[in-house]
């Protein structure tokens, strides 16, 4: 109870410390500062947008492009939205988006109205130019003083075309009066100018209408207050940051006071721990001396046992590996021989192909000559045709294709043998992985082929699930059992049957049955004992089945042996689909190297 209360109190103190620390460290002010910076950029863009719209509303040259401020501000709003905004900013973002959309629509409307005004200005200036040209022409045949008033009105109207939009509302009535006066003055001064004056009036009335529409759109755009919304949002965010900073300073003071109290308590406890440790140190030193003496004796004994067992296992392993390599080397000789023969035959065909290639190159060189000699060209063509006919009659290409296919087949056989041999001797043999036992049976039978040369092997591989295991260790168990079965054969017709099947819902079984001499009933209980063997002296160490038993046991499985003396033996290995957690945690590292007896 005392220990439990102490642990509970310590947990409460740590929880309080963690709570104060979290309160002190909470708040991403860099994020909020970045949001304020984005709002400042938006306000600056909004101001530039207003200036740009006002400047372009008074520009009829069309040389200045319109900047896409709406897209730039929308990009900044998108960054604010994607940056997980706080409550204060999240409330204002929809309003800012709505204000931006409204201002963008007003800006597009003003731009469209200005485009119509610019087109109307072009038409009005063209009409004024035509009127001025006709007035100048008529001045030579009419009285100049009578045309002076019309020319002055035309000049004033031309000047009105370039006026600012904010002053257009005050000047609109005067412009309309000047238009009426121009038509009257021109018609009274010279009837020939009445029609040009009417066209000027029509063009400028169109411009006045377009400019009036643009003035309405410009005023609507100017009345929008997006910058006010941005300022309100920035002030709200700044107030939220200030409040969070005040709270953080307050919690920092609490944390400092609490940490100081904890330091005092820890100092007191540390003094108690030092005194207790001194007493424990004296007791531990005496205990360690006695344990060290006992451990030294046990370690020396264990080391001697391990050295003896390792020497025996390594000797048997090298002997087994040597026999396996010798058998595989013998199996490699056959495909290697016909690969060598195929390559040699193919090499004999190379001079004929090289000669055909040289004749073709000589024919091409003759053809590339601007003025080839017909006799030389015909000779080259006849020589190449003869060579190609010879190659075709000899079936050179078909022979080369068949030879290369035979060579590749032989190389594939060699690669398969070498790959299987490497899998049995690789350094990562203990790695745990998903493994299909049927593939392991096929690979093991291929490796054990030299030992099974005069044995009829029947495979009955069922539809079984893959299991999680150390594939190389399971293959080694199969190899040990197959070699034992092959060595137990004493009949003219030797037969081994390998069967795989599912054992329940969560295990698979591998059965190796032979028709050999069998195992005596009194020897069956001892076949898995280390160093026990039924073979003649010098032909086995008795480690194969013992180590196979250890491997299967480590995988959570078991081995069953049924044998009738004189009739044969059946060894059944049962392995779970999912091995024990200890095997997975250790990576499948075996306690002893697996070899066959």
C-alpha positions in Angstrom: 0.0 0.0 0.0 2.8 2.4 0.9 4.5 1.8 -2.5 1.3 2.2 -4.4 0.5 5.5 -2.6 4.1 6.7 -3.3 3.7 5.8 -7.0 0.3 7.5 -7.2 1.7 10.7 -5.6 4.7 10.7 -8.0 2.3 10.2 -11.0 0.1 13.1 -9.8 3.2 15.4 -9.5 4.4 14.5 -12.9 0.9 15.0 -14.4 0.7 18.5 -12.9 4.2 19.3 -14.2 3.2 18.1 -17.7 -0.1 20.1 -17.6 1.8 23.3 -16.7 4.4 22.7 -19.4 1.7 22.1 -22.0 0.0 25.3 -21.0 3.3 27.2 -21.2 4.3 25.8 -24.6 0.8 25.9 -26.2 0.1 28.3 -29.0 1.7 28.5 -32.4 2.5 32.2 -32.5 4.7 31.9 -35.6 1.6 30.6 -37.4 -0.4 33.6 -36.2 2.4 36.0 -37.1 2.5 34.5 -40.6 -1.3 35.0 -40.8 -0.9 38.7 -39.9 1.8 39.1 -42.5 -0.5 37.6 -45.1 -3.3 40.0 -44.1 -0.8 42.9 -44.4 0.0 41.7 -47.9 -3.7 41.5 -48.8 -4.2 45.1 -47.6 -1.3 46.3 -49.7 -2.6 44.5 -52.7 -6.1 46.0 -52.1 -4.6 49.5 -52.0 -2.7 48.8 -55.2 -5.8 47.3 -56.8 -7.8 50.5 -56.1 -5.0 52.7 -57.5 -4.7 50.5 -60.5 -8.4 50.6 -61.3 -8.5 54.4 -60.9 -5.5 54.8 -63.1 -6.8 52.5 -65.8 -10.2 54.2 -65.7 -8.5 57.4 -67.0 -6.2 55.6 -69.5 -7.6 55.3 -73.0 -4.3 54.3 -74.7 -4.7 50.6 -73.9 -0.9 50.3 -73.3 -1.1 49.5 -69.6 -2.1 45.9 -68.8 -4.4 45.1 -65.9 -2.8 43.2 -63.0 -4.8 40.2 -61.6 -5.0 41.4 -58.0 -8.0 39.2 -57.4 -6.1 36.1 -58.1 -3.1 37.2 -56.0 -5.4 38.0 -53.0 -7.3 34.8 -53.6 -4.0 32.9 -53.3 -3.3 34.6 -50.0 -6.7 33.7 -48.7 -6.1 30.1 -49.8 -2.9 30.0 -47.8 -4.8 31.4 -44.8 -7.5 28.8 -45.2 -5.0 25.9 -45.6 -2.9 26.9 -42.6 -5.5 25.7 -40.0 -6.7 29.1 -38.9 -7.7 29.9 -35.3 -11.2 30.6 -34.2 -10.8 34.4 -34.6 -9.4 34.1 -38.2 -11.8 31.3 -39.1 -14.8 33.5 -38.4 -13.6 36.3 -40.7 -12.4 34.2 -43.6 -15.8 33.7 -45.1 -16.5 37.4 -45.0 -13.2 38.2 -46.6 -13.9 35.6 -49.4 -17.3 37.1 -50.0 -15.9 40.7 -50.0 -13.1 39.6 -52.4 -15.7 37.9 -54.7 -17.9 41.0 -54.7 -14.9 43.3 -55.4 -13.7 41.1 -58.2 -17.1 41.1 -59.8 -17.2 44.9 -59.5 -13.7 45.2 -61.0 -14.7 43.0 -63.9 -17.8 45.2 -64.5 -15.8 48.4 -64.4 -13.2 46.9 -66.8 -15.9 45.9 -69.2 -17.5 49.3 -69.0 -14.1 51.0 -69.5 -13.5 48.8 -72.6 -16.7 50.2 -74.1 -15.7 53.7 -73.2 -12.3 53.3 -74.8 -14.0 52.0 -78.0 -16.4 55.0 -77.9 -13.4 57.4 -77.5 -11.8 55.9 -80.6 -15.0 56.4 -82.6 -15.5 60.0 -81.2 -11.9 61.0 -82.0 -12.3 59.6 -85.5 -15.5 61.7 -86.0 -13.8 64.8 -84.6 -10.8 64.2 -86.9 -13.1 63.9 -89.9 -15.0 67.1 -88.8 -11.7 69.1 -88.4 -10.5 67.9 -91.8 -13.7 69.0 -93.6 -13.8 72.3 -91.6 -10.2 73.1 -92.7 -11.2 72.3 -96.3 -14.3 74.5 -96.2 -12.4 77.4 -94.6 -10.8 78.1 -98.0 -14.1 78.6 -99.7 -16.2 79.9 -96.8 -15.7 82.7 -94.4 -13.3 81.7 -91.7 -14.8 83.8 -88.9 -18.1 81.9 -89.2 -16.3 78.5 -88.7 -14.2 79.7 -85.8 -17.0 79.0 -83.2 -17.5 75.4 -84.5 -13.7 74.7 -84.4 -13.5 76.0 -80.8 -16.4 73.7 -79.7 -14.7 70.7 -81.5 -11.5 71.4 -79.7 -13.2 71.6 -76.3 -15.0 68.4 -77.0 -11.7 66.7 -77.9 -10.2 67.9 -74.6 -13.2 66.5 -72.7 -12.5 63.0 -74.1 -9.4 62.8 -71.9 -10.9 64.0 -68.6 -10.8 62.1 -65.3 -13.7 59.8 -64.5 -14.2 61.4 -61.1 -14.8 64.8 -62.8 -17.0 63.4 -65.6 -20.3 63.6 -63.6 -19.8 67.4 -63.1 -18.8 67.9 -66.8 -21.5 65.7 -68.5 -24.1 68.5 -68.8 -21.5 70.9 -70.3 -20.4 68.3 -72.8 -24.0 67.6 -73.9 -24.5 71.4 -74.4 -21.4 71.7 -76.4 -22.6 68.9 -78.7 -25.9 70.6 -79.4 -24.0 73.9 -79.9 -21.5 72.3 -82.3 -24.2 71.0 -84.5 -26.0 74.4 -84.6 -22.7 76.4 -85.2 -21.5 74.0 -87.9 -24.8 74.0 -89.8 -25.2 77.8 -89.6 -21.6 78.4 -90.7 -21.6 76.0 -93.6 -24.4 73.6 -94.5 -21.8 71.1 -95.8 -20.6 70.6 -92.2 -24.0 69.8 -90.8 -23.7 66.0 -91.5 -20.1 65.7 -90.1 -21.3 67.6 -87.1 -24.2 65.2 -86.7 -21.8 62.3 -86.8 -19.6 63.9 -84.1 -22.7 64.4 -82.0 -23.8 60.8 -82.4 -20.3 59.5 -81.6 -19.8 61.7 -78.5 -23.3 60.8 -77.3 -22.3 57.2 -77.5 -19.2 58.0 -75.5 -21.1 60.0 -72.9 -23.5 57.0 -72.4 -20.6 54.5 -72.2 -18.7 56.9 -69.8 -21.8 57.3 -67.7 -22.1 53.5 -67.3 -18.4 53.3 -66.5 -18.8 56.1 -63.9 -21.6 54.1 -62.2 -19.4 50.9 -62.2 -16.4 52.8 -60.9 -18.5 54.4 -58.1 -19.8 51.0 -57.1 -16.3 49.5 -57.1 -15.0 52.5 -55.0 -17.7 52.1 -52.4 -16.6 48.5 -51.6 -14.7 48.3 -48.2 -12.6 45.2 -48.5 -9.7 47.0 -46.8 -11.9 47.7 -43.8 -12.7 44.0 -43.5 -9.0 43.1 -43.7 -8.2 45.7 -41.0 -10.9 44.3 -38.7 -9.6 40.7 -39.2 -6.0 41.8 -38.5 -7.1 43.6 -35.3 -9.2 40.6 -34.2 -6.2 38.2 -34.8 -3.8 40.6 -33.0 -6.1 40.7 -30.0 -6.3 36.9 -29.9 -2.5 36.7 -30.0 -2.1 39.2 -27.2 -4.6 37.3 -25.0 -2.8 34.0 -25.6 0.6 35.6 -24.8 -0.8 37.0 -21.5 -2.2 33.6 -20.6 1.1 32.0 -21.5 3.1 34.4 -19.2 0.7 33.6 -16.4 1.1 29.9 -16.7 4.9 30.3 -17.0 4.9 31.9 -13.5 2.9 29.0 -12.2 5.3 26.6 -13.8 8.3 28.3 -12.3 6.8 28.2 -8.7 5.9 24.6 -9.1 9.3 23.6 -10.5 11.0 25.3 -7.6 8.8 23.4 -5.1 9.6 20.1 -6.9 13.4 20.9 -6.8 13.2 21.2 -3.0 11.3 18.0 -2.7 13.7 16.2 -5.1 16.7 17.4 -3.1 15.3 15.9 0.1 14.5 12.6 -1.6 18.0 12.6 -3.2 19.7 12.8 0.2 17.6 9.8 1.4 18.4 7.9 -1.8 22.2 8.5 -1.4 22.1 7.1 2.2 20.2 4.0 1.1 22.4 3.5 -1.9 25.5 3.5 0.3 24.0 0.6 2.4 23.0 -1.3 -0.7 26.4 -0.9 -2.3 28.1 -2.6 0.6 25.6 -5.5 0.4 25.9 -5.8 -3.4 29.7 -5.8 -3.3 29.7 -8.9 -1.1 27.0 -10.6 -3.2 28.8 -9.8 -6.4 32.0 -11.4 -5.2 30.2 -14.6 -4.4 28.3 -14.6 -7.7 31.4 -13.8 -9.7 33.2 -16.8 -8.3 30.2 -19.1 -9.1 29.8 -17.5 -12.5 33.5 -18.0 -13.4 33.2 -21.7 -12.7 30.0 -22.1 -14.6 31.3 -20.1 -17.6 34.4 -22.2 -17.9 32.3 -25.3 -17.9 29.8 -23.9 -20.4 32.6 -22.7 -22.7 34.1 -26.1 -22.8 30.8 -27.7 -23.7 30.0 -25.1 -26.4 33.4 -25.5 -28.0 33.0 -29.2 -28.2 29.5 -29.0 -29.6 30.4 -26.3 -32.1 33.4 -28.3 -33.3 31.1 -31.4 -33.9 28.4 -29.3 -35.6 30.9 -27.4 -37.8 32.6 -30.7 -38.8 29.3 -32.3 -39.8 28.2 -29.1 -41.5 31.3 -28.9 -43.7 31.1 -32.6 -44.5 27.5 -32.2 -45.5 28.1 -29.1 -47.5 31.0 -30.7 -49.3 28.9 -33.7 -50.4 26.1 -31.3 -51.5 28.5 -29.2 -53.5 30.1 -32.2 -55.1 26.7 -33.5 -56.2 25.5 -30.2 -57.5 28.9 -29.8 -59.4 28.2 -33.1 -61.1 24.7 -31.9 -62.0 26.2 -28.7 -63.5 28.5 -30.7 -65.8 25.8 -31.9 -68.2 24.2 -28.5 -69.1 27.7 -27.0 -69.1 28.9 -29.5 -71.7 26.1 -28.7 -74.2 26.3 -25.0 -73.5 30.0 -25.2 -74.4 29.2 -27.3 -77.5 26.5 -24.8 -78.6 28.8 -21.8 -78.1 31.6 -23.6 -80.1 29.2 -24.4 -83.0 27.9 -20.9 -83.0 31.5 -19.6 -83.1 32.1 -21.7 -86.2 29.3 -19.9 -88.0 30.7 -16.5 -87.2 33.3 -16.3 -90.1 30.5 -17.0 -92.7 28.3 -14.2 -91.2 31.3 -11.9 -91.0 32.1 -12.6 -94.7 28.5 -11.8 -95.6 28.7 -8.6 -93.6 31.9 -7.5 -95.3 30.4 -8.2 -98.8 27.3 -6.2 -97.8 29.5 -3.3 -96.7 31.5 -3.4 -99.9 28.2 -3.3 -101.9 27.0 -0.4 -99.9 30.3 1.5 -100.4 30.0 0.9 -104.2 26.4 2.1 -104.2 27.3 5.3 -102.3 29.8 6.2 -105.1 28.3 8.9 -107.3 29.4 7.1 -110.5 29.8 3.4 -109.6 31.5 1.0 -112.0 28.7 -1.3 -113.3 31.0 -4.3 -113.5 32.2 -3.8 -109.9 28.6 -3.2 -108.7 27.4 -6.4 -110.4 30.4 -8.4 -109.0 29.6 -7.2 -105.5 26.0 -8.0 -105.9 26.7 -11.5 -107.2 29.2 -12.2 -104.5 26.8 -11.1 -101.7 23.9 -13.0 -103.3 26.0 -16.2 -103.4 27.0 -15.8 -99.8 23.4 -15.2 -98.7 22.1 -18.2 -100.7 24.8 -20.3 -99.1 23.8 -19.2 -95.6 20.2 -19.7 -96.4 20.8 -23.2 -97.7 22.9 -24.0 -94.7 20.1 -22.7 -92.4 22.7 -20.7 -90.6 20.3 -18.3 -88.8 18.0 -21.2 -87.7 21.0 -23.1 -86.4 22.3 -20.1 -84.5 18.8 -19.5 -83.0 18.5 -23.1 -81.9 22.1 -23.1 -80.5 21.5 -20.0 -78.5 18.2 -21.4 -77.1 20.0 -24.6 -76.1 22.7 -22.5 -74.5 20.2 -20.4 -72.6 18.4 -23.5 -71.4 21.6 -25.0 -70.1 22.5 -21.7 -68.4 19.1 -21.5 -66.8 19.6 -25.0 -65.4 23.0 -24.0 -64.0 21.6 -20.8 -62.6 18.7 -22.8 -60.9 21.2 -25.2 -59.4 23.6 -22.4 -58.2 20.7 -20.4 -56.8 19.3 -23.3 -54.8 22.8 -24.1 -53.5 23.4 -20.4 -52.5 20.0 -20.3 -50.7 21.2 -23.2 -48.5 24.5 -21.6 -47.7 23.7 -17.8 -47.5 24.5 -15.8 -44.3 20.9 -14.5 -43.8 19.6 -18.1 -43.5 17.7 -17.3 -40.2 15.6 -14.5 -41.7 11.8 -14.9 -40.9 9.5 -14.4 -44.0 6.4 -15.7 -45.6 7.2 -19.0 -47.3 5.3 -21.6 -49.5 6.4 -25.0 -48.4 5.7 -26.5 -51.8 8.4 -24.3 -53.3 10.8 -25.4 -50.5 10.0 -29.1 -51.3 10.8 -28.5 -55.0 14.1 -26.6 -54.2 15.2 -29.2 -51.6 14.6 -32.1 -54.0 16.7 -30.3 -56.6 19.5 -29.8 -54.1 19.3 -33.4 -52.9 19.1 -34.8 -56.5 22.6 -36.4 -56.3 21.7 -38.3 -53.2 18.4 -39.4 -54.7 19.9 -40.4 -58.1 18.6 -44.0 -58.0 15.5 -43.3 -55.9 12.0 -42.9 -57.4 10.5 -39.7 -55.8 6.8 -39.1 -55.9 5.5 -35.6 -55.0 2.0 -35.1 -53.7 1.9 -31.4 -53.1 -1.5 -30.2 -51.8 -3.1 -26.7 -51.9 -1.6 -25.3 -48.7 -1.3 -21.7 -47.4 2.0 -19.9 -47.0 3.5 -19.9 -43.5 5.7 -17.5 -41.6 9.0 -19.1 -40.8 12.7 -19.2 -41.5 12.7 -20.6 -45.0 16.3 -21.8 -45.0 15.9 -23.6 -41.7 12.7 -25.4 -42.9 14.6 -26.4 -46.1 17.4 -27.8 -44.0 15.0 -29.9 -42.0 13.6 -31.3 -45.2 17.0 -32.0 -46.6 18.1 -33.8 -43.4 15.0 -36.0 -43.5 15.4 -36.7 -47.3 19.0 -37.7 -46.9 18.2 -40.0 -44.0 15.5 -41.6 -46.1 17.8 -42.1 -49.0 20.5 -43.6 -46.8 18.0 -46.0 -45.3 17.2 -47.6 -48.7 18.0 -51.4 -48.9 15.7 -52.6 -51.7 16.2 -52.8 -55.5 13.2 -50.5 -56.1 13.8 -47.4 -53.9 10.9 -45.1 -53.5 10.3 -41.9 -51.5 6.9 -40.1 -51.3 6.8 -36.4 -50.3 3.3 -35.2 -49.3 2.1 -31.7 -48.2 -1.3 -31.0 -46.8 -3.2 -28.7 -44.5 -3.4 -29.8 -40.9 -6.5 -28.1 -39.5 -7.1 -24.4 -40.0 -3.8 -23.0 -38.7 -1.1 -25.5 -39.6 0.4 -27.5 -42.5 2.0 -30.9 -42.6 5.0 -32.3 -44.6 5.3 -36.1 -44.7 8.3 -37.9 -46.1 7.7 -41.7 -46.5 10.3 -44.2 -47.7 10.3 -48.0 -48.2 13.7 -48.5 -46.6 14.7 -50.8 -43.8 12.8 -48.9 -41.1 13.8 -48.2 -37.5 13.7 -50.7 -34.7 11.0 -50.1 -32.1 13.5 -49.8 -29.2 15.4 -47.1 -31.1 12.4 -44.9 -32.0 12.3 -43.0 -28.6 15.9 -42.0 -28.9 16.2 -40.9 -32.5 15.9 -37.1 -31.5 18.6 -37.4 -28.8 21.9 -35.6 -29.6 24.7 -37.8 -30.9 22.4 -40.9 -31.2 22.6 -42.6 -34.6 21.7 -45.9 -36.1 24.3 -45.7 -38.8 27.6 -47.5 -38.8 30.5 -45.9 -36.9 32.0 -43.0 -39.0 28.9 -42.5 -41.1 26.9 -40.2 -38.8 27.2 -38.0 -35.7 23.6 -38.3 -34.5 23.0 -34.5 -34.7 20.8 -34.2 -37.8 17.4 -35.2 -36.4 18.2 -33.6 -33.0 18.8 -30.2 -34.6 15.8 -30.7 -37.0 13.7 -31.3 -33.9 15.0 -28.1 -32.3 14.2 -26.1 -35.4 10.7 -27.4 -35.7 10.1 -26.9 -31.9 11.3 -23.3 -32.2 8.8 -22.8 -35.0 6.0 -24.0 -32.7 5.6 -27.3 -34.6 6.3 -31.0 -33.9 7.8 -34.1 -35.6 6.0 -37.5 -35.6 7.8 -40.7 -36.8 6.0 -43.9 -37.8 8.3 -46.8 -38.7 7.9 -50.5 -39.4 11.2 -52.4 -39.4 11.8 -53.9 -42.8 8.9 -51.9 -44.4 9.9 -48.2 -44.2 9.5 -45.0 -42.3 7.2 -42.0 -42.4 8.3 -38.7 -40.9 5.7 -36.0 -40.5 6.6 -32.4 -39.8 3.7 -30.2 -38.6 4.3 -26.4 -38.7 1.9 -23.6 -37.7 0.9 -20.9 -40.2 1.9 -18.2 -37.7 5.0 -19.0 -35.6 5.5 -18.1 -31.9 6.1 -14.4 -31.1 9.6 -15.4 -29.7 10.7 -16.6 -33.1 9.5 -13.4 -34.9 11.1 -11.2 -32.2 14.5 -13.0 -32.5 14.4 -12.9 -36.4 14.4 -16.7 -36.5 18.0 -16.9 -35.1 18.6 -20.6 -34.3 20.4 -21.9 -31.3 22.5 -24.3 -33.4 23.3 -24.6 -37.0 21.0 -27.1 -38.8 22.8 -30.0 -40.5 21.8 -33.5 -41.6 23.0 -36.6 -39.9 
